[in-house]
């Protein structure tokens, strides 16, 4: 790191600024510089044990991106200063490059640029193979401080600021010191039959609460909360606090699902999953869609849609297989920034990825898959754990009614490498290929 002697060693960080405009591109691409540290002392060591500065690249897209032939530079008049080798960034994945002057480009090892970062502030950019600027801090990022990173706010990449809790190769922080406070809701997610007023509040009188009703994260131009929000139909309310001199606070979302009269008295002895697109496009086999998922379990042996939800979460849904009379789906639980969020559901171990399997007419007894899966587990082999559920799915807008009833489904674990799925830490060299430590799975669907 190129550290000026005029930069003090900070034991506290009294002010975190939210910077807009020239330092951030107007429309952030899928791949961009999400965080960097220009004065590293104790945050992250490289493979040589040195406290090198570092730059984090994030791929917000849904497909892997090759960086082969891309460049990093700290000079606006030399856009091709350091060239990436043949490396990929996974979807929603991160790549950390050390800014150490060591100039290491072995794609199987740690990457090091041929320049260091200046704590006094300088130009920094990610450049495409055609020498186009993809992501930059221009004309220069501001003065940097020891073990404090600088980067983009999750969900709002045009908003830049300092992070007192650096997160190399992990999502940037969205709360804590230097952030506006969290927004509190008077009501939690769930179903309702009678309209009501929703109240939002924060712990700071100087904060401005901004909210949306269309599923998007609030921005500093979203409507400001001034009075209770009248909830009369199915809706997702997303809110965030904004305060001068601070980064936006952590986003907070709650969803409220109106029940039609024809389902208020519905009961079952099975858990019920309600899926609501809340006005977003309906999912297909090629296009995913955001949705709200509400899980209702038996109380005293009886499930009602008016029971409190045991799980309420934002999610992604996609048609897994188009069949008649009903399709199967894949589900992915999301956090506030559309990242995977592992959660328990109906007593199953926490994970973000699930399958809603629709038994077809050939399986009149509905148990073919669950029965074989159970036999596999009984002999000590992994197979997906399952739960029978009933499903309501509103792929549009408005209340939940009997027209949204999809019948009985099997909730299954999606087969994947993971501690609660195919745990390759416990397999031997003689295990089947799908479970060996090379972390490869063969899928045939």
C-alpha positions in Angstrom: 0.0 0.0 0.0 1.1 3.5 -0.7 0.3 5.2 2.6 0.9 8.9 3.2 2.5 9.8 6.5 -0.2 12.4 6.8 -2.9 9.7 7.2 -3.7 9.1 10.9 -4.2 5.6 12.3 -7.9 5.6 13.3 -9.1 3.7 16.3 -12.6 4.9 15.7 -14.3 6.0 12.5 -16.5 9.0 13.4 -18.2 9.8 10.1 -19.1 7.7 7.1 -20.2 9.6 4.0 -22.6 8.6 1.3 -21.1 9.7 -2.0 -23.1 10.0 -5.3 -22.4 11.1 -8.8 -19.1 11.1 -10.6 -17.6 8.2 -8.6 -20.3 5.7 -9.6 -21.5 4.8 -13.0 -25.1 5.7 -13.8 -26.1 2.2 -14.7 -24.0 -0.4 -12.9 -23.1 -3.5 -15.0 -23.4 -7.1 -13.9 -19.7 -7.2 -13.1 -18.1 -4.3 -11.1 -15.7 -3.4 -8.4 -17.8 -3.8 -5.3 -15.2 -3.1 -2.5 -11.5 -2.4 -2.0 -9.0 -1.6 0.7 -6.1 0.8 0.2 -4.7 0.7 3.7 -4.7 -2.9 4.9 -3.1 -3.8 8.3 -5.1 -6.6 9.9 -8.0 -7.3 7.7 -6.7 -9.9 5.2 -3.3 -11.4 4.5 -2.2 -12.8 1.1 -0.7 -16.2 0.6 2.8 -14.9 1.6 1.4 -13.6 4.9 1.7 -9.9 3.7 -1.1 -7.4 4.5 -1.5 -6.4 0.9 -4.3 -4.1 -0.3 -7.1 -5.8 -2.2 -9.8 -5.2 -4.7 -13.1 -7.2 -4.8 -15.0 -7.9 -8.0 -18.7 -8.9 -7.8 -20.8 -10.6 -10.5 -24.4 -9.7 -9.9 -25.6 -11.6 -13.0 -27.1 -15.0 -13.3 -24.4 -16.6 -15.4 -20.6 -17.1 -14.8 -18.5 -14.3 -16.3 -15.0 -14.9 -17.7 -12.5 -12.1 -16.9 -9.9 -13.4 -19.4 -8.4 -10.4 -21.1 -10.0 -7.9 -18.8 -7.9 -5.3 -17.0 -7.5 -3.5 -13.7 -5.8 -0.1 -13.6 -5.0 2.8 -11.2 -4.1 5.1 -14.1 -6.8 6.8 -16.3 -4.1 7.2 -19.1 -3.2 3.5 -19.0 -6.4 1.4 -19.0 -4.6 -1.9 -19.7 -2.1 -1.8 -16.9 -2.8 -5.2 -15.4 -4.4 -8.1 -17.4 -6.6 -10.8 -15.9 -5.7 -14.4 -16.7 -8.4 -17.0 -17.6 -10.5 -16.8 -14.5 -14.3 -16.8 -13.9 -16.6 -15.1 -11.4 -19.6 -17.2 -10.5 -23.1 -15.8 -10.5 -23.6 -13.7 -7.3 -19.9 -14.5 -6.7 -16.8 -12.6 -5.7 -13.2 -12.5 -6.7 -10.5 -10.9 -4.6 -7.3 -9.6 -6.2 -4.4 -8.3 -4.1 -3.1 -4.9 -5.1 0.5 -5.7 -4.1 2.8 -5.0 -7.1 3.7 -8.7 -7.0 2.1 -9.2 -10.5 0.9 -12.8 -10.1 -1.4 -14.1 -12.8 -1.5 -17.9 -12.2 -5.3 -18.6 -12.5 -5.0 -21.5 -10.0 -3.5 -19.3 -7.3 -4.0 -15.9 -5.7 -4.0 -13.0 -8.2 -1.9 -9.9 -7.6 -1.8 -6.7 -9.6 1.4 -5.0 -10.7 0.3 -1.8 -8.8 -0.6 -0.8 -5.2 -3.4 1.4 -4.1 -2.9 4.8 -2.7 -4.5 5.7 0.6 -4.5 9.3 -0.4 -7.0 8.6 -3.2 -6.5 7.8 -6.9 -8.2 6.5 -10.0 -9.3 2.8 -10.0 -11.1 1.0 -12.8 -12.2 -2.4 -14.2 -11.7 -2.4 -18.0 -13.2 -4.8 -20.6 -11.0 -6.6 -23.2 -12.0 -3.9 -25.7 -10.6 -1.2 -23.4 -14.1 0.1 -22.3 -14.5 1.3 -18.8 -16.9 -1.1 -17.0 -16.6 0.1 -13.4 -14.5 3.0 -12.2 -13.9 5.4 -9.3 -13.2 8.7 -11.1 -11.5 11.0 -11.1 -10.3 9.5 -7.8 -11.7 7.7 -4.8 -11.4 9.7 -1.6 -8.8 9.4 1.2 -8.7 5.9 2.7 -8.2 4.8 6.3 -6.5 1.7 7.8 -8.6 -1.4 7.9 -11.6 0.5 6.6 -12.8 -0.6 3.1 -14.6 1.5 0.5 -17.3 0.4 -1.9 -20.8 0.1 -3.0 -24.0 -0.3 -1.0 -25.7 -3.7 -1.5 -28.7 -3.2 -3.7 -27.7 0.4 -4.5 -24.4 0.1 -6.3 -24.5 3.8 -7.2 -24.2 4.7 -3.5 -20.6 4.6 -2.3 -19.2 4.8 1.2 -16.7 3.5 3.8 -17.2 0.2 5.6 -15.9 -0.2 9.1 -16.6 -3.9 8.8 -14.8 -5.0 5.6 -16.1 -8.1 3.9 -13.6 -9.4 1.3 -15.2 -12.1 -0.9 -18.5 -11.6 1.0 -21.6 -9.4 0.6 -20.9 -5.8 1.7 -22.4 -4.8 5.0 -25.8 -3.2 5.0 -26.1 -2.2 8.6 -24.1 -1.2 11.7 -21.9 1.7 12.4 -22.1 4.4 9.8 -25.5 3.3 8.5 -29.0 4.8 9.1 -31.1 2.7 11.5 -33.4 -0.2 10.6 -37.0 0.5 9.8 -39.5 -1.2 12.2 -43.0 -2.4 11.0 -46.0 -2.5 13.2 -47.2 -5.7 11.6 -45.2 -8.8 10.4 -45.8 -10.6 7.2 -48.9 -12.8 7.0 -52.4 -13.2 5.7 -55.3 -10.9 6.6 -59.0 -10.5 6.0 -59.6 -7.0 7.2 -57.9 -3.8 6.0 -55.5 -2.1 8.4 -53.0 0.7 8.9 -49.3 -0.2 8.7 -47.0 2.0 10.8 -43.3 2.4 10.0 -40.7 3.8 12.5 -37.0 4.1 13.3 -34.9 4.8 16.3 -33.6 8.1 14.9 -35.7 11.2 14.5 -33.4 12.6 11.8 -33.9 9.6 9.5 -36.3 9.7 6.5 -38.1 6.5 5.8 -38.6 5.8 2.1 -40.7 2.9 0.9 -42.0 1.1 -2.2 -45.0 -1.1 -3.0 -43.8 -2.6 -6.3 -41.2 -5.0 -5.1 -38.2 -2.8 -5.7 -35.7 -1.6 -3.1 -36.3 2.0 -2.0 -34.0 4.7 -3.3 -33.5 8.3 -2.1 -36.2 9.3 -4.5 -38.8 6.8 -3.4 -41.9 8.2 -1.5 -41.1 9.4 2.0 -43.2 7.8 4.7 -45.4 10.5 6.4 -48.5 8.6 7.7 -49.6 5.0 8.2 -50.0 3.0 5.0 -53.5 1.6 4.4 -53.2 -2.1 3.6 -56.3 -3.3 1.7 -54.9 -5.8 -0.8 -52.0 -8.2 -1.2 -48.8 -6.2 -1.2 -45.1 -6.2 -0.3 -43.9 -3.2 1.5 -40.2 -2.5 1.3 -38.7 0.3 3.4 -35.3 1.8 4.2 -34.1 4.7 6.3 -32.0 7.5 4.8 -30.0 10.0 6.9 -27.5 12.7 5.9 -23.9 11.7 6.5 -24.8 8.0 6.7 -25.2 5.1 4.3 -28.8 3.9 3.8 -30.0 1.6 6.5 -30.7 -2.1 6.1 -33.7 -2.7 3.9 -36.7 -4.3 5.5 -39.6 -6.0 3.7 -42.9 -7.4 4.9 -45.7 -8.9 2.7 -49.4 -9.0 3.5 -51.7 -11.4 1.6 -55.4 -10.7 1.5 -57.6 -13.8 1.8 -60.8 -14.1 -0.2 -64.0 -15.2 1.7 -63.9 -18.7 -0.1 -60.6 -19.7 1.6 -61.0 -18.2 5.1 -62.6 -21.5 6.3 -60.2 -23.8 4.5 -58.5 -26.3 6.7 -56.1 -29.2 6.2 -54.0 -31.6 8.3 -51.1 -30.9 6.0 -48.8 -27.8 6.0 -49.9 -25.2 3.4 -47.5 -23.1 1.3 -48.8 -19.9 -0.2 -46.9 -18.4 -3.1 -47.7 -15.0 -4.4 -46.1 -13.1 -7.2 -47.4 -9.8 -6.0 -47.8 -8.4 -9.5 -44.5 -9.6 -10.8 -44.3 -11.6 -14.1 -45.4 -15.2 -13.7 -42.5 -17.7 -13.7 -41.8 -20.0 -16.7 -39.3 -22.7 -17.4 -36.9 -20.2 -18.9 -37.6 -17.1 -16.7 -37.5 -16.9 -13.0 -39.7 -14.5 -11.0 -39.7 -13.0 -7.6 -42.4 -14.1 -5.2 -43.4 -14.1 -1.6 -43.7 -17.5 0.2 -45.8 -18.0 3.3 -45.8 -21.3 5.2 -48.7 -22.3 7.5 -48.4 -25.3 9.7 -51.0 -27.2 11.8 -52.0 -25.8 15.2 -53.7 -28.5 17.2 -53.5 -30.7 14.2 -55.3 -28.3 11.9 -53.9 -25.9 9.3 -55.8 -22.7 8.5 -54.6 -20.0 6.1 -55.3 -17.6 9.0 -52.7 -19.4 11.2 -49.6 -17.3 11.8 -46.9 -18.0 9.2 -44.1 -20.2 10.5 -42.0 -18.9 7.6 -42.4 -15.8 5.5 -39.7 -15.0 3.0 -38.9 -13.3 -0.3 -37.9 -15.9 -2.9 -37.3 -16.7 -6.5 -39.5 -19.2 -8.3 -39.1 -21.0 -11.6 -41.0 -23.7 -13.4 -38.9 -26.8 -13.1 -41.0 -29.0 -15.4 -44.1 -28.1 -17.4 -46.6 -30.9 -16.9 -50.3 -31.4 -16.8 -52.4 -30.8 -14.8 -49.8 -28.9 -12.8 -46.1 -28.0 -13.1 -43.3 -28.5 -10.7 -41.2 -25.6 -9.4 -37.8 -24.7 -8.0 -37.7 -22.3 -5.1 -34.8 -20.2 -3.9 -35.2 -18.3 -0.6 -33.8 -14.7 -0.9 -32.6 -12.1 1.5 -33.3 -8.4 1.0 -30.7 -8.2 -1.8 -31.8 -11.3 -3.8 -29.0 -13.4 -2.4 -29.5 -17.0 -1.2 -30.8 -17.1 2.4 -30.8 -20.5 4.1 -33.9 -21.1 6.2 -35.6 -24.1 7.8 -39.0 -25.1 6.4 -41.4 -27.5 8.0 -38.8 -29.1 10.1 -36.2 -29.6 7.3 -32.6 -28.5 7.8 -31.9 -24.9 6.6 -31.0 -24.2 3.0 -32.0 -21.7 0.3 -32.8 -24.2 -2.5 -35.9 -26.3 -2.7 -38.2 -28.2 -5.1 -42.0 -28.3 -5.2 -42.6 -31.6 -7.0 -46.1 -32.2 -8.5 -47.0 -35.9 -8.5 -48.6 -36.8 -11.9 -51.6 -39.0 -12.8 -49.3 -42.0 -13.0 -48.6 -41.6 -9.3 -52.2 -41.8 -8.0 -51.0 -42.6 -4.5 -48.6 -39.6 -4.5 -45.8 -41.4 -2.7 -43.5 -42.8 -5.4 -40.7 -40.3 -4.9 -41.0 -39.9 -1.1 -41.2 -43.6 -0.5 -38.0 -44.4 -2.6 -36.2 -41.5 -1.0 -37.0 -42.8 2.4 -35.8 -46.3 1.5 -32.5 -44.7 0.4 -32.0 -42.9 3.7 -33.0 -46.0 5.6 -29.9 -47.9 4.1 -27.6 -45.0 4.9 -27.5 -43.3 1.5 -28.4 -39.6 1.0 -31.6 -38.8 -0.8 -33.8 -35.6 -0.5 -35.9 -35.3 2.6 -39.5 -34.6 1.7 -42.7 -33.1 3.2 -46.3 -33.3 1.8 -47.8 -29.9 1.5 -50.8 -28.2 -0.1 -50.1 -25.2 -2.3 -51.9 -22.0 -3.2 -50.2 -20.0 -6.0 -51.3 -16.6 -7.1 -49.1 -15.8 -10.2 -50.6 -12.4 -10.6 -52.0 -9.8 -8.1 -54.9 -9.5 -5.7 -56.2 -11.8 -3.0 -55.7 -15.5 -2.4 -58.8 -17.5 -3.4 -59.8 -21.0 -4.3 -58.9 -20.4 -7.9 -55.3 -20.3 -6.7 -55.4 -23.7 -5.2 -52.9 -26.1 -6.8 -53.4 -29.2 -4.7 -51.0 -31.5 -3.0 -47.2 -31.2 -3.8 -44.1 -32.8 -2.4 -41.6 -30.3 -1.0 -38.1 -31.8 -1.6 -34.6 -30.8 -0.9 -32.8 -29.8 -4.1 -29.8 -32.1 -4.6 -26.6 -30.1 -4.2 -23.3 -30.1 -2.4 -23.9 -28.9 1.2 -23.6 -29.8 4.8 -27.3 -30.7 4.9 -27.5 -32.2 1.4 -24.7 -34.2 -0.3 -22.0 -33.7 2.4 -18.8 -34.7 0.7 -16.8 -34.2 3.9 -18.1 -37.6 5.1 -17.6 -39.6 2.0 -14.8 -42.1 1.4 -12.6 -42.5 -1.7 -14.9 -45.4 -2.7 -18.1 -43.4 -2.6 -20.2 -43.0 -5.7 -19.0 -40.3 -8.1 -21.8 -37.9 -7.2 -20.5 -37.7 -3.6 -16.8 -37.7 -3.9 -14.7 -34.7 -2.8 -14.2 -33.4 -6.3 -17.5 -31.7 -5.7 -19.1 -32.7 -9.0 -22.7 -33.8 -9.4 -24.2 -35.4 -12.5 -27.8 -34.3 -13.1 -30.3 -36.1 -15.4 -33.8 -34.7 -15.4 
